[in-house]
Amino acid sequence: MTKSFEINHLVLQRGIYLNDIRKINDETNVYIYDWRIYAPSELKYLNQSANHTIEHLLADYFNNSKEVTKIAIFPYGCLTGFGIALAQNISPQKLEKIILDFIQSVFAQDNFVPGNSLSACGNPRTLNYLEAIQVLKEVHNDIINGKYHYVYA
């Protein structure tokens, strides 16, 4: 069974969690983090435009990061957050700092969404910077106000 299906989503809170460690070979692991923007039990979800835009912004930020090596960024089908696969094992609190830095960089971008063209994205019509900004402001406030969790309940 997929590791994330073993997590009780009825008690899962907003936060950043180390979800899984996948051993690739004797020297290589992939660390999969769970970034829950919304708790599934809240019955609050990202809309398609915010979800798609945050995915583009997050992937671009991590591609250019000097702090960590990104393997993949993937949105959850339930629209409550993202999976972040990294080559390094870092604490959820360290990833939270990186996400806060990401959010600050998005606030400074002034309506720029990387990959916003038909040649770079399968459906750029669903990208919406302003909707993503609304969600990221909420995330920023949640983190600053201590509403994020780091250990699965």
C-alpha positions in Angstrom: 0.0 0.0 0.0 1.1 3.5 -0.7 2.6 5.0 2.5 0.4 8.1 2.4 -2.7 5.9 2.4 -1.6 4.6 5.8 -1.9 8.1 7.4 -5.3 8.7 9.1 -6.6 11.7 7.1 -9.3 12.3 9.6 -6.7 13.6 12.1 -4.1 14.9 9.6 -3.4 18.6 10.3 -1.9 21.4 8.2 1.8 21.1 8.3 5.0 19.6 6.9 5.8 16.0 7.5 8.5 13.5 6.4 6.2 10.9 4.7 8.5 8.3 3.3 12.1 7.4 2.6 12.7 5.4 -0.6 15.9 3.5 -0.9 17.1 3.7 -4.5 20.4 1.8 -4.0 23.0 1.4 -1.3 24.1 5.1 -1.5 20.9 6.9 -2.5 17.7 7.6 -0.7 14.8 9.9 -1.8 13.0 11.7 1.0 9.3 12.4 0.4 7.7 15.2 2.4 4.1 15.9 2.7 3.2 19.6 2.7 -0.5 19.9 3.8 -1.8 23.4 3.1 -5.2 22.3 4.3 -6.2 19.5 6.7 -8.3 17.0 4.7 -10.9 17.0 7.6 -11.4 20.8 7.1 -13.2 20.1 3.8 -11.3 23.1 2.4 -9.4 22.5 -0.9 -7.2 24.3 -3.3 -9.0 25.3 -6.5 -7.5 24.1 -9.8 -6.0 27.5 -10.6 -4.3 28.0 -7.3 -3.1 24.4 -7.2 -1.6 24.5 -10.7 0.0 27.9 -10.2 1.6 26.9 -6.9 2.9 23.7 -8.5 4.7 25.8 -11.2 6.0 28.3 -8.7 7.2 25.7 -6.3 8.9 23.5 -9.0 10.7 26.5 -10.4 11.8 27.7 -6.9 13.2 24.2 -6.0 14.8 23.8 -9.4 16.9 26.9 -8.6 17.5 26.2 -4.9 21.0 26.0 -3.7 19.8 24.5 -0.3 18.3 21.2 -1.5 18.2 19.0 -4.5 14.7 18.5 -5.7 13.7 15.2 -7.2 10.0 16.0 -7.8 7.1 18.2 -6.8 3.7 16.8 -7.1 0.2 18.1 -6.2 -2.1 15.8 -4.3 -5.3 14.8 -6.2 -7.3 15.6 -3.1 -6.2 19.2 -3.5 -5.0 19.7 0.1 -1.3 20.1 -0.6 1.9 18.8 -2.3 4.4 16.1 -2.2 8.0 17.2 -2.3 10.7 14.6 -3.0 14.3 15.6 -2.1 17.7 14.0 -2.3 18.5 15.2 1.3 17.0 14.3 4.6 16.1 17.6 6.3 13.9 18.4 9.2 10.3 19.4 8.5 11.1 22.7 10.3 14.0 23.3 7.8 11.6 22.6 4.9 9.2 25.0 6.5 11.9 27.8 6.4 12.5 27.0 2.8 8.8 27.2 2.1 8.6 30.5 3.9 11.5 31.7 1.7 9.6 30.4 -1.4 6.5 32.3 -0.4 8.5 35.5 0.1 10.1 35.1 -3.4 6.6 34.6 -4.9 5.3 37.8 -3.2 8.2 39.6 -4.9 7.6 38.2 -8.4 4.8 40.6 -9.4 2.5 38.3 -11.3 5.2 36.1 -12.9 4.4 32.4 -13.3 7.1 30.2 -14.9 6.0 28.0 -17.7 3.0 30.0 -18.5 2.7 29.2 -22.2 1.2 26.4 -24.4 4.7 25.2 -25.4 5.8 24.8 -21.7 2.6 23.7 -20.0 -0.3 21.4 -21.0 -2.9 23.8 -19.8 -1.6 27.3 -19.0 -5.2 28.6 -19.1 -5.6 27.4 -15.5 -2.7 29.3 -14.1 -3.7 32.3 -11.9 -1.1 34.2 -9.9 -3.6 36.1 -7.8 -5.4 32.9 -6.6 -2.1 31.4 -5.7 -1.1 34.5 -3.8 -4.3 34.3 -1.7 -3.5 30.7 -0.7 0.2 31.5 0.0 -0.8 34.5 2.2 -2.9 32.1 4.3 -0.1 29.6 4.5 2.4 32.3 5.5 0.1 33.4 8.3 -0.6 29.8 9.4 3.2 29.2 9.7 4.0 32.5 11.4 1.1 31.9 13.9 2.3 28.4 14.8 -0.6 26.5 13.2 1.6 24.0 11.4 2.4 20.5 12.6 5.4 18.3 12.0 4.6 14.9 13.3 1.7 12.7 12.1 -0.9 12.2 14.7 
